[in-house]
Amino acid sequence: MELFDENYDGCAVCKHAAAAGRRTQGHRAFFRGPIVTAIAGLITLGSPQATTVTKYADHSIFMMINGLLCLIVLAIFFITYAYNIKSAKEDAEKIIKFNKFPTLRETRNDISQRSFAVIGITPCIILIAFFTVIPLLFSAFVAFTNYSSPDHIPPNSLVDWVGFRNFVTMFSSHGSSGGQWANTFSRVALWTLVWAVLSTTTCFFTGFFFAVILQDKRIKIPELYRTVFILPYAIPQMLSLFIWANLLNGTFGPINRTLIFFKIISQGIPWLSDPMMAKVTLILVNIWIGFPYSMILITSSMTAISNSMYEAAVIDGANKWEQFRSITFPLVMYQLKPILIMQFAGNINNFGAVFFLTAGGPNLPDTISTQAGSTDILISWIFKLTMNTPNMYNIASVLSILVFIVLVPFALYNFMRTKSFKESEI
């Protein structure tokens, strides 16, 4: 057999080979171009500053974001590519085994049975990757840079990688800050934990109390009381907090002026200007805003409890307290424990309750440079570090990582231990 026949066209073959070579070079250029440039920019965060008017300086933050986007796109590409190879291998094994190609109906049924779930959740995974994973990674990357004002704000200045320097600054008791960051972090973290525990338990058990009271048959028109009690929750939280901030104002607040008018007090109570009083006020106002939500949840949970259980308890001689302790409380907690855990996690990041009532204040003299007030929790402190001058995005990112590291494992561990998560029988 001859390698080339008489119809062989050498020029055509050369043209096809050249075209294939150009396509290969084009593919290589694509990967060497934008993607490699973006990933390189993620590592270098820019070259030296512009020295002429016609040359623009690199924007380190944009380069970081572009690099992250390319990494996510590459990860999605390789995952999809690996899945396609696996699927092709399985299809080839079926063809060899049954010695025939699958029909269109068989292919459609196979996709509906095996790949429908994957196809269905793919858009969700892509959205999560771009709107959740990328912001998390961006925040984590910023924690290892010197992204802060006034010396490292693009495009006038470049941002550089500094390793764990920001973490050392946060936890070190020595150095240029004299341990001020470490002391402030300890104080804010402790208050955040106290705030989360107290705000969660007080709202939940206050709602529990009113739910049990309104379930009593001696209460007339309980629907009316529930409607009245739900009003604080129905009003927008921001509006309620602004109203309370004005009512409790130490200078012109109606509450202080009314108490002084009736000779109950001789001078105004520093509801929001004294550090300890501001914390107590914050907890009390949060109860007023938050307990209706727990009350409605607990009321709904209690209505699902069979009356036969209470009737059997009465026959056994159980009083009201024993019925509550042995029936109502365990069954309600069984259903609402996951929600209670999520409320605790939410209160750690309850920015609105703190910011709109006290704005994190009153300020303390020894924390002016760290910008943390006496009622600031971690999330409101992060907000101040990013929005106030000087902007300390790197330190704020360190705090975000610490909140994530502590909060997510705690919430997942406790949630997975609940019987509701395990779907076990009561």
Helices and strands as residue ranges (DSSP letters): H 10-30, I 31-35, H 36-44, H 60-98, H 104-110, I 111-115, H 116-128, I 129-133, H 134-142, H 165-171, H 180-215, H 222-234, H 237-247, H 254-261, H 275-303, H 307-315, H 320-323, I 324-328, H 329-348, H 351-358, G 365-367, H 378-387, H 393-417, H 419-422
